[in-house]
């Protein structure tokens, strides 16, 4: 096993079943965004490093494909146990390198493990279909086979979970897999790959290549990579989608979001405020499922806003490992600047700053942004349309549910949406009419569990098959249909598809 990274450690790649030092011309600091502390250094690998991983993955495919699906599932069961044994270590790693609170990190690692649990069902979910006697003496069946070498490109905001939206399903289906974690948060996957290293997988089944843009471009261009999974911003998702399609690869590209939360006049106030705060300000708003636009319908504004403002002002900021902290830092100083500029732009457009906007009172050199609420926002404003990816909540006031739905549907994004109400009729109308892929009813973050697909729409997703759930098995397998008959079984048969 590789020793845990220290403050001066240059991280290794994992290629062909072993930890591989990288002779990189460029390296980046990995820092704790709450303090600026140097945690490690990450190499920016080259196209040559990526090619070595692809060759290892391609060489591993025949042997791994020949492993029975039951045995592959047993490897996943072992992976689940190995991750469970290091659950707290990984959660603390997520907080150290990404900044979210330890409670959020523990929940993230729990979802990571849940993905492996879902993938353990591969002997069932990978089953094909068969029909006997489509014609007399003729049978037809569809079987699933692995796609080949698959690559995953992960974002900074979920260092543990998002890579595992893909990895366990890919290898469970018999593929080889290459992960490029975010260069901003590479350390948690070092722990995960230590666990993978102990599973006695054929060398090359799983590979990790640290790096930046050059590695991403090489993934898109490499002729021996068959499928690409990506999570990140909407503009980059489009580039990945187009680049992968241009080279004939299967691709799923999950992009950005601008998620709305609708509050009806009959909403249960305390529970609704809890849901709004958790959605808007959890992980400092750095989630593609964060609720960043609040739409109040009629009297809901006066019922909800006083409590929401008071509760937001009371949120504590600080180092995420402190169990008492409500909101951790954003990922970097550059993100602080970008988020501050977005708030200023909203005020310049005519929004009213109700909470936040000031420099937070936090000791040290961390990248903190005080949670902010902007009132008097109109749907056409940039703050209501563009992804800010920080702890900023924009509030739009409307009079009817129809107006709320119209405000949602004019967005170019369609990732997640929530409605807070006790009216079944309102829920039915809402879920039928909104042009969004994931819906929460009295749930602030409507991210589905591992057995259901992460089903964003519009600019939030490019591709045909979504992450995890049954879509994962479809994405990581190719279907082969076999039509067969045999003349030596003594059964009468006529021309194919013509009954005698």
C-alpha positions in Angstrom: 0.0 0.0 0.0 1.0 3.6 -0.6 1.7 5.6 2.5 -0.7 8.4 3.3 0.3 11.7 1.7 2.2 14.2 3.8 2.6 17.9 3.5 5.6 17.4 1.1 4.3 14.4 -0.8 4.1 14.4 -4.5 1.2 12.2 -5.4 1.6 9.2 -7.6 -0.5 7.8 -10.4 -1.8 4.2 -10.2 -1.2 2.4 -13.5 -1.2 -1.3 -14.3 -1.7 -2.4 -10.7 1.0 -0.4 -9.1 1.7 3.1 -7.8 3.7 5.0 -10.5 5.8 8.1 -9.9 5.2 10.9 -12.5 8.1 12.8 -14.0 6.0 15.9 -14.6 7.2 19.2 -15.7 4.4 21.0 -13.8 3.0 20.4 -10.3 0.2 22.1 -8.4 -0.2 22.7 -4.7 -3.1 20.9 -3.0 -4.2 23.2 -0.1 -6.8 23.2 2.6 -9.2 26.0 1.5 -10.1 26.7 5.2 -6.5 27.5 6.1 -4.2 27.7 3.1 -2.2 24.8 4.6 -0.2 22.8 2.0 -1.4 19.2 2.0 0.5 17.7 -0.9 1.5 18.4 -4.5 -0.2 16.9 -7.5 1.6 16.2 -10.8 0.1 17.4 -14.1 0.6 14.2 -16.0 1.2 14.2 -19.8 -0.5 12.5 -22.7 2.3 9.9 -22.4 1.2 9.0 -18.9 -2.4 8.7 -20.0 -1.3 6.4 -22.9 0.5 4.1 -20.4 -2.8 3.8 -18.4 -4.8 3.1 -21.6 -2.3 0.4 -22.6 -2.5 -1.2 -19.2 -6.3 -1.0 -19.3 -6.5 -2.5 -22.8 -4.2 -5.4 -21.8 -6.3 -6.1 -18.7 -9.6 -6.4 -20.6 -9.5 -10.0 -21.8 -8.7 -11.5 -18.4 -11.1 -9.3 -16.6 -13.9 -10.0 -19.0 -13.4 -13.7 -18.5 -13.9 -13.3 -14.7 -17.4 -14.5 -14.0 -19.9 -11.8 -13.2 -20.5 -13.3 -9.8 -16.8 -13.1 -9.0 -16.7 -9.5 -10.2 -19.5 -8.8 -7.8 -17.6 -10.4 -5.0 -14.7 -8.0 -5.7 -17.2 -5.2 -5.4 -18.4 -6.6 -2.0 -14.8 -6.5 -0.9 -14.4 -3.0 -2.2 -17.4 -2.0 -0.2 -16.0 -3.4 3.0 -12.6 -1.8 2.4 -14.2 1.6 1.9 -16.4 1.1 5.0 -13.3 0.4 7.1 -11.8 3.8 6.0 -15.0 5.8 5.9 -14.0 8.4 8.5 -10.5 8.7 7.0 -12.0 9.5 3.6 -14.5 11.9 5.1 -11.8 13.9 6.8 -9.8 13.9 3.6 -12.8 15.4 1.7 -13.1 18.1 4.3 -9.3 18.8 4.3 -9.0 19.2 0.5 -12.4 20.5 -0.5 -13.6 22.3 2.6 -17.1 21.1 3.2 -18.2 20.4 6.8 -17.4 17.0 8.2 -21.1 16.2 8.4 -21.4 16.9 4.7 -18.3 14.8 4.0 -19.5 11.9 6.0 -22.8 12.0 4.0 -20.8 12.1 0.8 -18.7 9.1 1.6 -21.9 7.3 2.6 -23.2 7.9 -0.9 -19.9 6.8 -2.4 -20.3 3.4 -0.6 -23.9 3.3 -1.6 -22.8 3.4 -5.2 -20.7 0.3 -4.7 -23.6 -1.4 -3.0 -25.8 -0.8 -6.0 -23.1 -2.1 -8.3 -22.9 -5.3 -6.3 -26.2 -6.2 -7.9 -24.5 -6.6 -11.3 -25.3 -10.3 -11.6 -29.0 -9.3 -11.7 -28.9 -5.9 -13.4 -26.6 -7.0 -16.2 -28.9 -9.8 -17.3 -30.2 -9.8 -20.8 -33.5 -11.0 -22.4 -34.6 -14.1 -24.1 -37.7 -15.2 -26.0 -38.1 -18.8 -27.0 -39.8 -19.7 -30.3 -40.0 -16.3 -32.0 -40.6 -18.6 -34.9 -41.0 -22.3 -34.8 -37.7 -23.7 -33.5 -36.1 -20.3 -33.4 -35.0 -18.5 -30.3 -33.8 -14.9 -29.8 -31.8 -13.4 -27.0 -30.1 -10.2 -26.1 -26.9 -10.3 -24.0 -24.8 -7.6 -22.5 -21.0 -7.3 -22.9 -18.5 -4.7 -21.7 -17.9 -1.6 -23.7 -14.1 -1.8 -23.3 -11.8 0.9 -21.8 -13.8 3.6 -20.0 -12.6 6.9 -18.5 -14.0 9.2 -15.9 -13.3 12.9 -15.4 -14.3 14.1 -12.0 -15.0 17.6 -10.5 -13.7 19.2 -7.3 -16.9 19.4 -5.3 -17.4 15.7 -4.5 -13.9 14.1 -4.3 -15.2 10.8 -3.0 -18.7 10.3 -4.4 -18.7 11.4 -8.1 -15.8 9.1 -9.3 -17.8 6.3 -7.8 -20.9 7.2 -9.8 -18.9 5.4 -12.6 -16.0 3.2 -11.4 -17.9 0.4 -9.6 -20.5 0.1 -12.3 -17.8 0.1 -15.1 -15.7 -2.6 -13.6 -18.7 -4.6 -12.4 -19.8 -4.8 -16.1 -16.4 -6.1 -17.1 -14.7 -2.9 -18.3 -11.3 -1.5 -17.5 -11.4 2.0 -16.0 -9.2 5.1 -15.9 -10.0 7.9 -13.5 -8.8 11.5 -13.7 -9.7 13.1 -10.4 -9.8 16.9 -10.1 -6.4 18.3 -9.7 -7.8 20.5 -6.9 -8.9 17.5 -4.8 -6.8 14.5 -5.7 -6.1 13.1 -2.2 -9.3 11.3 -1.3 -9.1 9.0 -4.4 -5.5 8.1 -3.4 -7.2 6.4 -0.3 -9.9 4.8 -2.5 -7.2 3.4 -4.8 -5.3 2.0 -1.8 -8.4 0.0 -1.1 -8.7 -1.0 -4.8 -5.0 -2.0 -4.8 -5.8 -4.6 -2.1 -8.5 -6.4 -4.1 -6.3 -8.6 -6.2 -7.8 -7.2 -9.4 -5.9 -8.0 -12.7 -3.3 -5.3 -13.2 -4.8 -2.5 -15.3 -8.5 -3.0 -14.5 -8.4 0.3 -12.5 -6.0 3.2 -13.1 -5.6 6.7 -11.8 -4.0 9.5 -13.7 -3.6 12.9 -12.0 -3.5 15.9 -14.3 -5.3 18.8 -15.9 -6.3 19.9 -19.3 -3.7 17.8 -21.2 -5.0 14.6 -19.7 -8.6 15.5 -20.4 -7.8 16.3 -24.1 -5.9 13.1 -24.4 -8.8 11.1 -23.0 -11.1 12.6 -25.6 -8.6 12.0 -28.4 -7.2 8.6 -27.5 -8.4 5.9 -30.0 -8.3 3.1 -27.4 -10.7 4.7 -25.0 -14.3 3.6 -25.7 -16.4 5.6 -23.3 -16.1 8.8 -21.3 -18.0 10.0 -18.2 -17.7 13.6 -17.2 -19.0 15.9 -14.4 -18.2 19.6 -14.3 -19.4 23.0 -15.6 -21.8 23.3 -18.5 -19.3 24.9 -21.0 -16.8 22.1 -20.4 -19.4 19.4 -20.5 -20.3 20.5 -24.0 -16.6 20.5 -25.0 -16.3 17.0 -23.6 -19.5 15.8 -25.2 -18.5 17.1 -28.6 -14.9 16.0 -28.3 -15.8 12.4 -27.4 -18.5 12.2 -30.0 -16.1 13.4 -32.7 -13.8 10.5 -31.9 -16.6 8.0 -31.8 -16.8 7.4 -28.1 -19.8 6.8 -25.9 -20.2 9.8 -23.6 -22.2 11.1 -20.7 -21.4 14.7 -19.8 -23.1 16.1 -16.7 -22.9 19.9 -16.6 -24.0 22.9 -14.5 -27.3 23.9 -12.9 -29.4 26.7 -11.7 -31.9 24.9 -9.4 -35.1 26.4 -8.2 -37.0 25.9 -5.0 -40.7 26.8 -5.0 -42.5 27.5 -1.8 -46.3 27.5 -1.8 -48.4 29.4 0.8 -49.3 26.2 2.7 -45.7 25.0 3.2 -44.7 23.9 6.7 -42.4 26.9 7.6 -39.8 25.4 9.9 -39.3 22.3 7.8 -39.2 24.4 4.6 -36.6 26.8 6.0 -34.4 23.9 7.1 -34.6 22.5 3.6 -33.8 25.8 1.9 -30.8 26.5 4.1 -29.4 23.0 3.7 -29.9 23.1 -0.1 -28.6 26.7 -0.7 -25.7 26.8 1.7 -24.7 23.2 2.3 -21.2 22.6 0.9 -21.0 26.4 0.6 -23.4 26.1 -2.4 -20.8 24.2 -4.4 -23.2 21.4 -5.5 -24.9 20.9 -8.9 -28.0 20.1 -6.9 -27.9 23.2 -4.7 -31.0 25.2 -4.7 -29.9 28.7 -5.8 -33.2 30.3 -6.7 -36.1 30.5 -4.3 -39.5 31.2 -5.8 -42.1 32.2 -3.3 -45.8 32.0 -4.4 -48.2 34.6 -3.0 -48.2 34.7 0.8 -45.3 32.3 1.1 -42.8 35.2 1.0 -44.1 36.8 4.2 -44.4 33.4 5.9 -40.9 32.1 5.1 -38.5 35.0 4.6 -38.3 36.4 8.2 -37.2 33.0 9.5 -35.0 32.3 6.5 -33.1 35.6 6.9 -32.7 35.2 10.7 -31.4 31.6 10.3 -29.0 32.5 7.5 -27.5 35.3 9.6 -26.9 32.8 12.4 -25.0 30.3 10.3 -21.4 29.9 11.5 -18.4 29.8 9.2 -15.2 28.0 9.8 -12.9 25.0 9.4 -15.1 22.0 8.3 -13.5 19.6 10.8 -15.1 21.7 13.6 -18.3 19.8 14.3 -20.0 23.1 15.3 -19.5 24.8 12.0 -22.4 25.2 9.6 -20.6 26.4 6.4 -17.1 25.7 5.3 -15.0 27.6 2.8 -15.3 27.7 -1.0 -12.6 25.9 -2.9 -10.2 28.8 -3.5 -9.5 32.5 -3.3 -10.3 32.8 -7.0 -13.8 31.3 -6.2 -14.2 33.9 -3.5 -13.5 36.7 -5.9 -15.8 35.2 -8.6 -18.7 34.8 -6.1 -18.3 38.3 -4.7 -18.4 39.7 -8.2 -21.6 37.8 -8.9 -23.2 39.3 -5.8 -22.2 42.8 -6.9 -23.5 42.2 -10.4 -26.9 41.1 -8.9 -27.1 44.3 -6.8 -26.2 46.3 -9.9 -29.0 44.7 -11.8 -31.5 45.9 -9.1 -31.5 43.0 -6.6 -31.6 43.8 -2.9 -28.9 42.3 -0.7 -30.9 41.0 2.3 -28.1 38.9 4.0 -24.4 38.5 3.5 -22.0 40.2 1.1 -19.7 41.3 3.8 -16.2 39.8 4.5 -16.9 37.0 7.0 -15.3 37.1 10.4 -13.2 34.0 10.2 -9.6 33.7 11.5 -6.8 32.6 9.1 -6.3 32.7 5.4 -9.2 30.6 4.3 -11.5 31.1 1.3 -14.7 32.0 3.0 -17.9 33.6 1.6 -20.7 34.7 4.0 -24.0 33.1 2.9 -25.9 35.7 0.9 -29.6 36.2 0.0 -30.6 38.5 -2.8 -34.2 39.8 -2.9 -36.2 41.5 -5.6 -34.7 39.2 -8.2 -36.4 39.0 -11.6 -36.1 35.8 -13.8 -34.2 37.7 -16.5 -31.4 38.8 -14.2 -28.0 37.1 -14.5 -28.2 36.1 -10.8 -31.3 34.1 -11.6 -30.0 32.6 -14.8 -26.2 31.9 -14.4 -24.6 29.3 -12.2 -22.7 31.0 -9.4 -21.6 27.9 -7.5 -21.4 29.5 -4.1 -23.5 30.3 -1.1 -25.8 32.8 -2.8 -29.6 32.4 -2.9 -31.7 34.6 -5.3 -35.4 35.2 -4.3 -38.1 35.6 -7.0 -41.7 36.6 -5.9 -44.6 35.4 -8.0 -48.4 35.2 -7.4 -49.2 31.7 -8.9 -47.8 28.3 -9.3 -48.1 28.8 -13.1 -45.8 31.8 -12.9 -43.3 29.7 -10.8 -43.3 26.9 -13.3 -42.8 29.4 -16.2 -39.8 31.0 -14.3 -38.3 27.5 -14.0 -38.9 26.4 -17.5 -37.2 29.5 -19.1 -33.9 28.4 -17.6 -31.4 26.8 -19.9 -30.6 24.3 -17.1 -32.8 21.4 -16.0 -31.0 19.5 -13.2 -33.0 19.7 -10.0 -36.0 21.5 -8.6 -38.0 21.3 -5.4 -41.5 22.3 -4.2 -42.5 22.8 -0.6 -46.2 22.3 -0.1 -48.8 20.0 1.4 -51.1 20.1 -1.6 -51.1 16.9 -3.7 -52.8 18.8 -6.5 -50.0 21.4 -6.7 -47.4 18.6 -6.6 -49.0 16.7 -9.4 -49.2 19.9 -11.6 -45.7 20.8 -10.8 -44.0 17.4 -11.5 -46.0 17.1 -14.7 -45.1 20.6 -16.1 -41.6 21.5 -15.0 -38.8 20.8 -17.5 -36.4 19.4 -15.0 -35.0 15.9 -14.6 -34.9 15.6 -10.8 -37.8 16.8 -8.5 -37.9 17.1 -4.8 -41.2 17.3 -2.9 -40.5 18.9 0.5 -36.9 17.8 -0.1 -34.3 20.5 -0.7 -31.7 18.4 -2.4 -33.4 15.9 -4.7 -30.3 13.9 -5.6 -31.5 10.3 -6.2 -30.1 7.3 -4.4 -27.7 5.0 -6.3 -30.5 2.7 -7.6 -32.1 5.5 -9.6 -30.5 7.6 -12.4 -29.1 11.1 -11.9 -31.3 12.4 -14.6 -30.6 16.0 -15.4 -32.1 17.7 -18.5 -31.3 20.5 -20.9 -27.8 22.1 -20.5 -27.3 20.1 -17.3 -26.8 16.9 -19.2 -25.5 15.9 -22.6 -25.8 12.3 -23.7 -28.5 9.6 -23.7 -27.7 7.5 -20.5 -27.4 9.1 -17.1 -25.1 8.3 -14.2 -25.8 5.4 -11.8 -29.0 3.5 -11.5 -30.1 1.2 -14.4 -28.6 3.8 -16.9 -25.2 2.9 -15.6 -25.5 -0.7 -16.7 -26.8 0.4 -20.1 -23.9 2.9 -20.5 -21.2 0.4 -19.5 -22.4 -2.5 -21.6 -23.1 -3.1 -25.3 -26.1 -5.2 -26.3 -25.6 -8.2 -28.7 -28.7 -9.9 -30.0 -28.5 -13.6 -31.1 -31.1 -15.4 -33.2 -30.6 -19.1 -33.3 -32.0 -22.4 -34.4 -30.7 -26.0 -34.6 -31.6 -28.7 -37.0 -30.4 -31.7 -35.0 -32.9 -31.5 -32.2 -35.6 -33.4 -34.2 -38.1 -30.6 -33.9 -40.0 -29.5 -37.1 -39.0 -26.1 -38.4 -39.8 -24.0 -41.3 -38.4 -20.9 -43.0 -37.4 -18.3 -40.5 -40.4 -16.2 -39.4 -42.7 -18.3 -41.6 -44.9 -20.7 -39.7 -45.5 -24.1 -41.4 
